[in-house]
Amino acid sequence: FVDGSVPYRLLGRKDGYLGIGNNAWVKEEHFDVK
C-alpha cells in the first residue's frame, strides 16, 4: 500500500501508470503527482 507520502523514484510513465521499480507499475490516479 502506498499513501503517496513516500518519495518514490519514478522510473517511467506509461498509459496512466507510473513505474516505481522492480517491474512494479501503479495507476497514476492513486498518487498526487507533482
QUIQUI-V6390 format. One record per backbone hydrogen bond with DSSP energy under -0.5 kcal/mol. CO is the residue of the C=O (numbers start at 1). NH is the residue of the N-H. If there is no record, write none. Layout:
CO_NH, CO_NH
This chain:
5_7, 6_8, 8_10, 12_19, 14_17, 16_28, 17_14, 18_20, 18_26, 19_11, 19_12, 21_24, 24_20, 26_18, 27_30, 28_31, 31_33
